Amino acid sequence: MELLKQYWPLILLFSWLAYRWLTVRNLKKKLPALKKKGAILLDVRSPGEFQVAHAKDSINIPINELNQRIPKIPKDTPLFVACASGTRSGMARLILKRHGFKDVYNLGNWSNLETL
């Protein structure tokens, strides 16, 4: 019990990292089938970041423009959101969910899209 008290932050961090890794891994398995059904790959990084490198077939809508451009995104299509680290894509997922989008997945780093 003493070990648990002493190392709980590390255990919590490891658990969170393992959860994120497994979640992204499972999403990457689903993505090919959902792409065949018209899934949209949304990259919410800045235009400069997107220009340097991006995944094939991804669409760039920077996070700061997302609210204004939401009406142009179909609500009945699955969305896979990515950015540089997963932070902005997590925020974008929350924004999209708040606007009524049902199938929105945070893939984290945009390179997760590139490996498909």
C-alpha positions in Angstrom: 0.0 0.0 0.0 2.9 2.3 0.7 4.2 1.8 -2.8 0.8 2.8 -4.2 0.8 6.0 -2.2 4.3 6.9 -3.3 4.0 6.1 -7.0 0.3 6.9 -7.7 1.2 9.8 -10.1 3.4 7.5 -12.2 0.8 4.8 -12.2 -1.9 7.3 -13.3 0.4 8.7 -16.0 1.2 5.2 -17.3 -2.5 4.2 -17.3 -3.5 7.3 -19.2 -0.7 6.8 -21.8 -1.8 3.2 -22.2 -5.4 4.2 -22.6 -4.5 6.8 -25.3 -2.3 4.3 -27.2 -5.0 1.6 -27.2 -7.7 4.1 -28.2 -5.7 5.4 -31.2 -4.8 1.8 -32.1 -8.4 0.8 -32.2 -9.4 3.9 -34.1 -6.8 3.2 -36.7 -8.3 -0.3 -37.2 -11.7 1.3 -37.8 -10.6 4.0 -40.1 -10.1 2.1 -43.4 -13.7 0.8 -43.3 -15.1 4.2 -42.3 -13.1 5.9 -45.1 -14.8 3.7 -47.6 -18.1 5.0 -46.2 -16.9 8.6 -46.7 -15.2 9.5 -43.4 -13.6 12.9 -43.3 -10.0 13.3 -42.1 -9.8 16.7 -40.4 -6.5 18.3 -39.5 -7.0 21.2 -37.1 -3.4 22.5 -37.2 -2.5 25.9 -38.6 -2.2 26.3 -42.4 1.6 26.6 -42.0 1.9 23.3 -40.1 -0.4 21.7 -42.6 1.6 23.0 -45.6 4.8 21.5 -44.2 3.4 18.0 -43.9 0.0 16.4 -43.8 -1.8 13.1 -44.4 -3.1 12.3 -47.8 -6.8 13.2 -48.2 -6.9 15.2 -45.0 -8.7 18.5 -44.9 -7.3 21.5 -43.0 -9.6 23.5 -40.9 -7.5 25.3 -38.2 -9.0 25.1 -34.7 -9.5 28.8 -34.5 -11.7 28.7 -37.7 -13.7 25.6 -36.8 -16.7 27.3 -35.3 -17.2 29.5 -38.4 -16.7 26.6 -40.8 -18.9 24.0 -39.0 -21.9 24.6 -41.3 -19.8 23.3 -44.2 -19.0 19.9 -42.5 -21.6 17.2 -43.1 -23.0 16.0 -39.7 -23.9 12.5 -41.0 -20.3 11.6 -41.9 -17.8 10.1 -39.5 -14.9 12.6 -38.6 -11.4 11.7 -37.6 -9.7 14.7 -36.1 -5.9 15.1 -35.8 -3.4 17.9 -34.9 0.3 17.9 -33.8 -0.1 16.3 -30.4 -3.8 15.5 -29.8 -4.6 18.6 -27.7 -6.2 20.7 -30.4 -7.9 17.7 -31.9 -9.4 16.9 -28.5 -10.7 20.4 -28.3 -12.1 20.2 -31.9 -13.8 16.9 -31.0 -15.6 18.6 -28.1 -16.6 21.6 -30.3 -18.0 19.3 -32.9 -19.8 17.1 -30.4 -21.4 20.2 -28.9 -22.7 21.2 -32.4 -24.4 17.8 -32.8 -21.9 15.7 -34.6 -22.2 12.1 -33.5 -19.2 10.1 -35.0 -16.2 12.2 -34.1 -12.9 10.6 -33.2 -9.7 12.1 -31.8 -6.7 10.4 -33.5 -4.2 12.6 -31.8 -1.1 13.2 -33.9 -1.7 13.8 -37.6 0.9 11.2 -38.4 -1.5 8.6 -37.2 -3.5 9.4 -40.3 -0.5 9.1 -42.5 0.2 5.4 -41.5 -3.1 4.2 -42.9 
